[in-house]
Amino acid sequence: MKLLIIARPFAFHGGIERATAGLVAALVAHGYDVHLLSPRGQAPVPGVTLHTLSLPPLPSAARVLALAMKARLAVARGSWDVVQSHERTLRQDVYRAGEGCHRGYLASEERPRARGLYHRIVLALERRVFACTPHVVAIAEAGRREIEALYGVPPGRLAVVYNGVDLERFHPQNRARDRDIARAEASLPPRAFTILFVGVAALGDRASRFVVLGKGDARSYRSAAARLGVDERIAWLGARADPERWYAAADIVVLPSRYEPFGNVHLEALAAGLPVVASARAGGAEVIADGINGAIVDPTDAGAITAALERLRERPWGDLTAAARRSAEPFTYAAQVRAFARIYGRCTRATCDFT
């Protein structure tokens, strides 16, 4: 099968990027003739034919529209068995809603922002994608329900395909190899209870430490940490290409997202044997059994997050690690490919009028 995937450039240093890269590699391994249509910046992918979309430097609003229009032209010029888009584009058989709904994201904000040009364009593209794409794939049941409720997409056009995770790269055994070295690198005391990704000022143990990984401007968060008097307890590591080492260094992962379709960090942490305190608003909460492999909390309630941390800290570590690992093991890239294969089998050409 000749499969075209439309996606922004990806690498292995971010959760979304690792999820896309893992899927693409698994499709190749399962014998698909994979073609990747992406803007400049995408590195070569073994076994994949790369097609580069040439986009001039543009403001964000114009760029998202240019991507949709240029991708449409590129799709029309080729011959494909199935076109799958991970972006809000105009001509595809399958749309993978990896970012959920922009409409839902805007509604989740504590202080709703004015709908500027960028947001109006994204919302218009989103409406068209959900109205016209024959097969829409959510990455969690929560996302499926949201798409159905906000855009009226009928159940027959909606499916759920969970992300996969690299069960070898993210493994509890990494702790023996990486834990002490990684902690020393980040100046973390060897025995300090360490939380990955978020700091909670109310945590009673002043010896605990927080490690924050991720790209983006952290200045406002660092200022807030200083005001709260916890800045000396936080290691700000930025974007890293070696997240598995930091799962090994940590004792627990906290993801208090206000909007999150299904952060791959949930699966990576569980695969590494770490319990996860997940937001009740995140699709990743679907793989958390409260009190068994983590906890599910209201992301706006700092007290609830702190209580969950304290409660999990009292659990036997071996039980948490085993439960976390077991819960991640069904989420392989091979299982993801099998789920997409069923959708590809239902695809037919010219099933939707894109003109």
C-alpha positions in Angstrom: 0.0 0.0 0.0 1.3 3.4 -1.0 0.6 5.6 2.0 1.2 9.4 2.2 1.5 10.9 5.6 1.3 14.7 6.0 3.0 15.9 9.2 5.2 18.7 10.4 8.9 18.0 10.9 9.5 15.6 13.7 12.5 14.3 15.6 12.9 12.3 18.8 13.2 15.1 21.4 9.5 15.7 22.1 6.7 13.4 23.0 4.5 14.3 20.0 7.5 14.0 17.7 8.6 10.6 19.2 5.0 9.3 18.8 4.9 10.2 15.1 8.4 8.9 14.4 7.6 5.6 16.1 4.4 5.2 14.0 6.2 6.0 10.8 9.0 3.5 11.5 6.5 0.8 12.4 4.5 1.3 9.2 7.8 0.8 7.3 8.6 -2.3 9.3 5.1 -3.7 8.4 5.7 -3.3 4.7 3.9 -0.1 3.8 5.3 2.1 1.1 5.5 5.2 3.2 5.8 8.7 1.8 6.1 11.7 4.1 4.9 15.2 3.1 6.4 17.8 5.4 7.7 21.4 5.5 11.5 22.0 5.3 13.4 20.8 8.3 12.4 17.1 8.3 15.4 14.9 8.6 15.6 11.7 6.4 13.7 8.7 7.8 15.0 5.2 6.9 12.7 3.5 4.4 10.5 6.6 3.9 10.3 8.7 0.7 10.4 12.4 1.8 8.5 15.1 -0.1 9.3 18.6 1.1 6.7 21.4 1.1 8.3 24.7 0.4 6.8 27.4 2.6 8.1 30.9 2.6 8.7 32.7 5.9 5.2 33.8 7.0 3.3 34.9 10.1 1.7 32.0 12.0 -1.8 32.7 10.6 -0.7 32.8 7.0 1.6 29.8 7.5 -1.1 27.5 8.8 -3.2 28.4 5.8 -0.4 28.1 3.3 0.5 24.6 4.7 -3.1 23.5 4.1 -3.3 24.9 0.5 0.2 23.6 -0.5 -0.5 20.2 0.9 -3.7 20.0 -1.1 -1.9 20.7 -4.3 0.9 18.2 -3.5 -1.7 15.4 -2.8 -3.5 16.1 -6.1 -0.3 15.8 -8.0 0.5 12.3 -6.7 -1.1 8.9 -6.8 -1.7 7.4 -3.3 -3.7 4.5 -1.9 -4.4 6.3 1.3 -3.6 9.9 2.4 -3.3 10.4 6.2 -2.8 13.8 7.7 -1.6 14.8 11.1 -2.3 18.4 10.3 -5.4 20.4 9.6 -5.2 20.1 5.8 -7.8 20.0 3.0 -7.4 16.7 1.2 -7.0 13.4 3.1 -8.7 10.1 3.7 -7.7 9.8 7.3 -7.2 12.7 9.8 -5.3 11.9 13.0 -6.5 14.4 15.6 -3.4 14.2 17.6 -3.9 17.7 19.0 -7.5 17.2 19.8 -9.8 20.1 19.0 -8.6 23.7 18.8 -12.1 24.7 19.8 -11.9 22.5 22.9 -8.4 23.8 23.7 -9.6 27.4 23.6 -12.6 26.6 25.8 -10.2 25.0 28.4 -8.3 28.2 29.0 -8.9 29.8 32.4 -9.1 33.3 30.8 -10.5 32.9 27.3 -8.5 34.9 24.8 -9.8 37.1 21.9 -10.2 35.1 18.7 -7.5 36.6 16.6 -6.8 35.9 13.0 -4.7 32.8 13.7 -7.3 31.2 15.9 -10.1 32.0 13.4 -8.2 30.4 10.6 -7.4 27.3 12.6 -11.0 26.9 13.7 -12.2 27.3 10.0 -9.7 24.6 8.9 -10.8 22.4 11.8 -14.5 22.7 10.8 -13.7 21.7 7.3 -11.5 18.8 8.3 -14.1 17.3 10.5 -16.9 17.9 8.0 -15.2 16.4 5.0 -12.6 13.8 6.1 -14.0 10.3 5.6 -12.1 8.8 8.6 -11.3 10.7 11.7 -9.0 9.2 14.3 -8.9 10.4 17.9 -6.0 9.3 20.1 -8.2 8.7 23.2 -11.9 8.1 24.0 -12.0 11.5 25.6 -11.0 13.0 22.2 -13.5 10.9 20.3 -16.3 12.2 22.6 -15.1 15.8 22.2 -15.0 15.6 18.4 -18.5 14.0 18.3 -19.9 16.6 20.7 -18.3 19.7 19.2 -18.5 18.9 15.5 -21.2 16.3 15.2 -18.9 13.8 13.5 -21.0 10.6 13.3 -19.7 7.5 15.1 -19.2 5.6 11.8 -16.5 8.1 10.8 -14.8 8.2 14.1 -12.3 5.8 15.6 -9.8 5.7 18.4 -6.2 4.6 17.9 -4.0 5.0 20.9 -0.3 6.0 20.5 2.4 3.4 20.8 5.5 3.6 23.0 9.0 2.2 22.7 8.9 -0.4 25.4 12.7 -1.1 25.1 13.8 2.5 25.3 11.5 3.3 28.2 12.0 0.5 30.7 12.3 0.2 34.5 15.8 -1.4 34.0 17.1 2.0 33.0 17.1 3.0 36.7 20.0 0.7 37.5 22.1 2.2 34.7 21.1 5.9 34.6 19.6 7.0 37.9 22.7 8.0 39.9 24.5 9.5 36.9 21.5 11.6 35.8 20.8 12.8 39.3 24.4 13.9 39.7 24.2 15.7 36.4 21.2 17.7 37.6 22.6 18.2 41.1 19.8 16.1 42.7 20.6 14.5 46.1 20.8 10.7 45.6 17.9 9.9 48.0 15.6 12.9 47.4 12.1 12.1 46.4 12.0 13.5 42.8 9.0 14.5 40.8 9.4 14.9 37.0 7.9 17.8 35.1 6.1 19.9 37.7 6.7 21.5 41.0 4.1 21.7 43.8 4.9 24.4 46.4 2.6 22.8 49.0 4.5 19.4 49.1 5.4 19.0 52.8 8.8 17.3 52.2 11.2 20.3 51.7 13.9 17.8 50.7 12.0 16.7 47.6 13.1 17.9 44.2 11.4 18.7 40.9 12.8 18.2 37.4 11.2 20.1 34.5 11.8 18.9 30.9 10.5 20.4 27.8 10.9 23.1 25.1 9.5 26.6 25.4 10.1 29.8 27.3 10.2 28.9 31.0 11.0 32.4 32.3 7.5 33.1 33.7 7.5 29.7 35.4 10.9 30.3 36.9 9.8 33.7 38.2 6.7 32.0 39.8 8.9 29.4 41.4 11.1 32.1 42.9 8.1 33.9 44.3 6.9 30.7 45.9 10.3 30.0 47.4 10.8 26.7 45.6 13.3 27.7 42.9 16.2 26.0 44.7 14.3 22.7 44.6 13.7 22.7 40.8 16.1 21.6 38.0 15.2 23.3 34.7 16.6 21.0 32.0 14.9 22.3 28.9 14.3 20.1 25.8 16.3 16.9 26.1 17.0 14.1 23.6 17.5 11.6 26.4 14.1 11.6 28.4 14.6 7.9 29.3 17.4 8.9 31.6 15.2 11.4 33.5 12.4 8.9 33.9 15.1 6.7 35.5 16.2 9.6 37.8 12.7 10.4 39.0 10.3 8.7 41.4 7.0 9.9 39.9 5.7 12.0 37.0 3.1 14.7 37.4 1.1 16.1 34.4 -1.5 18.6 35.5 -2.6 19.5 32.0 -5.6 21.8 31.5 -6.0 20.4 28.0 -4.2 17.3 26.7 -5.6 14.9 24.0 -3.1 12.2 25.2 0.4 13.2 26.1 2.8 10.4 25.1 4.6 11.2 28.3 1.9 9.2 30.1 2.9 6.0 28.2 6.7 6.7 28.4 6.6 7.2 32.2 4.5 4.1 32.7 6.7 2.0 30.5 9.7 3.2 32.5 7.9 2.0 35.7 6.9 5.4 37.0 3.5 6.1 38.5 1.7 9.1 36.9 -0.4 11.8 38.6 -2.6 12.7 35.6 -5.1 15.4 34.9 -8.7 14.4 34.8 -8.9 16.5 31.6 -6.2 14.5 29.8 -6.8 11.6 27.5 -3.9 9.9 29.2 -6.0 9.5 32.3 -7.6 6.6 30.5 -4.6 4.4 31.2 -4.4 5.4 34.9 -6.0 3.2 37.5 -6.2 5.5 40.5 -4.1 4.3 43.4 -2.6 1.4 41.3 -0.3 3.0 38.7 -0.9 6.6 39.5 -3.7 9.0 40.4 -6.2 11.2 38.5 -6.7 14.7 39.8 -8.3 18.1 39.1 -5.4 20.0 37.5 -6.5 23.3 39.1 -6.4 21.9 42.6 -2.9 22.0 44.0 -4.0 20.4 47.2 -5.4 17.4 45.3 -2.1 17.0 43.4 -0.1 17.2 46.6 -2.4 14.7 48.3 -2.0 12.3 45.4 1.8 12.6 45.6 1.8 11.9 49.3 -0.5 9.0 48.9 1.5 7.3 46.1 4.7 7.9 48.0 3.4 5.6 50.8 2.8 2.7 48.4 5.4 -0.1 48.0 7.7 1.0 45.2 7.8 -2.4 43.6 4.0 -2.7 43.4 3.8 0.8 41.7 6.6 0.0 39.2 5.1 -3.4 38.2 1.6 -1.9 37.8 2.9 1.0 35.8 4.9 -1.2 33.4 2.0 -3.7 32.9 -0.3 -0.9 32.0 2.0 0.4 29.2 2.8 -2.9 27.6 -0.3 -3.2 25.4 0.5 0.1 23.8 3.0 -1.0 21.1 3.6 0.6 17.7 2.6 -2.7 16.2 -0.8 -2.5 17.9 -1.1 1.1 16.5 -0.3 -0.1 13.0 -2.9 -2.9 13.2 -5.5 -0.4 14.2 -4.7 1.9 11.4 -4.6 -1.0 9.0 -8.3 -1.7 9.7 -9.1 1.9 8.9 -7.0 1.9 5.7 -9.0 -1.2 4.6 -12.1 0.9 4.7 -10.7 3.8 2.7 -11.7 4.3 -0.9 -10.6 7.0 -3.3 -12.8 10.0 -4.0 -15.0 9.4 -0.9 -15.3 13.1 -0.2 -15.7 16.2 -2.3 -12.7 18.5 -1.5 -13.3 21.0 -4.3 
